[in-house]
Amino acid sequence: MKKVLLCFGIFLFLITGCVRYKESNIIDDLDKKITKNKAYYLEGVLEIVNDENIYNYNVEVSYKKDNNYKVSLVNTSNNHEQIILKNSDGVYVITHQSTQL
């Protein structure tokens, strides 16, 4: 009985693991999921290369239905933060004032 269950489990594993899933199907499924979403949040790192200078930023993005979003950019070298905010009233860019003299 144990051998039968083991063989059945291996058989199921092989069948489900060997199904072909094309790249175009993955992209289509992802596109459908993105368009159905009402909101999302993501984090990432942005690297800007300007001649010989490299600037790194921590990026946080929050999106809500009807094109409302908030983007936070924090410079990793000096912790300078800038926020881009869009809502039904308009688009705002907020830069925090430095308290250092």
Protein Blocks (a to p, Z undefined) as FASTA:
>chain_A
ZZmmmmmmmmmmmmmmmpccdfklmmmmmmmmmmmpgbdcddddddddehjbccdddddd
dddehhiacdddddfklopacdddddfkbccddddddfbZZ
